[in-house]
Amino acid sequence: MKRSRASMLAIALLALPMCGCPRFPRPEDSLEPNDTTETATALEVGVPVTARVVPGNLDIFKIAAGPGEMLVFALESQGEEDCAAFTVTGPDEAELFADQHLFCGDRDFDAPITAEGAVLDTGTEGRYMLSVPAEVAGDYFLTIKELGQVDNIFDFSWLYRLTATTTEVSQ
């Protein structure tokens, strides 16, 4: 039985949702592997790093801070998609900030979990300023997660520049 090209295309288009969209992964960045707290990329105060995060592959960074300091993570988009979610944990693994949104566009619906004094400023397009107070001395971890969308042929990824600083909190 001979089928026309139009009927073959129709069959392929009907089968695509059942099989899922093909995925064309984006390349990782030079900081990989930094997917766990054990392999986290150490940050130096005031020294920017450029990285790319893709869905299913977290970027985790660590920086040491002590009591009375405010950690400030400045993130600036360098291109590609920008659908990031952030989490900051302290030396005791307590979440000090945690985005709760699950997909692009719902940041305004699900308020983040925040410790007292933790703030995410998203006021400038393509820039984030995340401030978290350090209560105890030790390593603090910033986790960046790129949220994808199931209907995209290409994986989402976000190319960004991250600079971490610390400031003294006035008592």
C-alpha positions in Angstrom: 0.0 0.0 0.0 1.4 3.3 -1.1 1.0 6.4 1.2 1.3 10.0 0.1 3.8 12.3 1.7 0.9 14.3 3.2 -0.5 11.2 5.0 3.1 10.3 6.2 3.5 13.8 7.6 0.1 13.6 9.3 1.0 10.3 10.9 4.3 11.7 12.1 2.7 14.8 13.6 0.1 12.6 15.4 2.8 10.3 16.8 5.1 13.1 18.0 3.0 13.9 21.2 3.0 10.2 22.1 6.8 9.9 21.7 7.6 13.3 23.2 9.5 16.1 21.5 13.1 15.3 20.4 15.7 16.9 22.6 18.7 18.7 21.4 20.9 19.3 24.4 22.9 22.5 24.9 26.5 22.3 25.9 27.5 22.5 29.5 29.9 25.2 30.9 33.5 24.9 32.0 32.6 24.8 35.7 31.0 21.3 35.4 30.7 19.2 37.4 29.1 21.5 40.0 25.9 19.6 40.6 26.2 18.7 44.3 27.5 20.5 47.4 30.5 18.2 47.3 31.4 19.4 43.8 30.2 23.0 44.2 32.2 25.7 42.5 33.9 27.9 45.1 33.3 31.6 44.6 35.8 34.3 45.5 34.3 37.5 46.9 33.9 40.1 44.1 35.3 37.8 41.3 32.6 37.1 38.6 32.2 33.7 37.0 30.3 33.0 33.8 28.2 29.8 33.6 25.4 28.0 31.8 22.6 26.1 33.5 20.4 23.6 31.7 17.3 21.7 32.9 18.1 18.6 34.9 21.6 19.8 35.7 21.9 22.1 38.7 24.7 24.7 39.1 25.8 24.8 42.7 28.2 27.4 44.1 29.7 27.9 47.6 31.1 30.8 49.5 32.2 31.2 53.1 30.6 33.7 55.3 30.3 34.4 59.0 27.8 35.8 61.5 26.8 39.4 60.9 27.5 39.3 57.2 25.0 39.6 54.3 25.7 37.4 51.3 24.8 39.2 48.0 24.6 37.2 44.8 24.4 39.4 41.7 23.3 37.5 38.5 23.3 39.0 35.1 21.9 37.3 32.0 24.4 36.9 29.2 21.9 35.4 26.8 19.7 32.4 25.9 16.6 31.7 27.9 16.1 33.0 31.4 13.9 30.9 33.5 15.9 30.4 36.7 15.0 29.3 40.2 17.3 29.9 43.1 17.9 28.2 46.5 20.4 29.3 49.2 21.3 26.9 52.0 23.4 27.5 55.1 26.1 25.4 56.7 23.4 23.6 58.6 21.6 22.8 55.4 18.7 25.0 56.3 17.0 26.7 53.4 17.4 30.5 53.7 15.8 31.2 50.3 14.0 28.8 48.0 12.0 29.7 44.9 8.8 27.7 44.8 7.8 28.2 41.1 7.9 25.2 38.8 7.8 26.8 35.4 8.4 30.1 33.6 6.0 32.8 34.4 4.7 31.6 37.8 7.2 33.5 40.0 4.4 36.0 41.0 2.1 33.2 42.0 4.3 31.1 44.4 6.1 33.2 47.0 9.6 31.9 47.8 10.6 30.5 51.2 12.7 33.1 52.9 14.6 33.4 56.1 14.2 36.8 57.8 16.1 39.4 55.8 16.5 37.3 52.6 15.4 39.2 49.5 15.3 38.5 45.8 15.2 41.7 43.7 14.1 41.0 40.1 13.5 44.7 39.3 15.8 45.0 36.3 15.3 42.8 33.2 17.9 40.1 33.0 19.4 40.9 36.4 18.8 39.3 39.8 20.1 40.5 43.2 19.7 37.8 45.9 20.6 38.9 49.5 20.7 36.4 52.3 21.9 37.0 55.9 24.6 34.7 57.3 23.7 33.6 60.8 26.6 31.2 61.4 30.1 30.8 60.1 30.6 28.3 57.3 29.9 27.5 53.7 26.7 28.8 52.1 25.5 27.2 48.9 23.6 28.9 46.0 21.8 26.4 43.7 20.6 27.6 40.3 18.1 25.6 38.4 16.9 26.3 34.9 13.2 25.5 34.5 12.3 24.0 31.1 9.1 23.7 29.2 7.9 20.3 27.8 6.9 21.7 24.5 10.3 23.0 23.5 12.4 21.1 20.9 15.6 22.6 22.3 16.5 22.4 26.0 16.3 25.7 27.8 19.6 27.0 29.1 20.6 30.2 30.7 24.0 31.8 30.2 24.7 34.1 33.2 27.4 36.0 35.1 27.5 35.5 38.9 29.3 37.8 41.3 29.1 37.1 45.1 29.9 39.7 47.7 29.6 40.0 51.4 28.7 43.1 53.5 28.6 43.7 57.2 25.1 43.8 58.6 24.6 46.8 60.9 23.3 45.7 64.3 
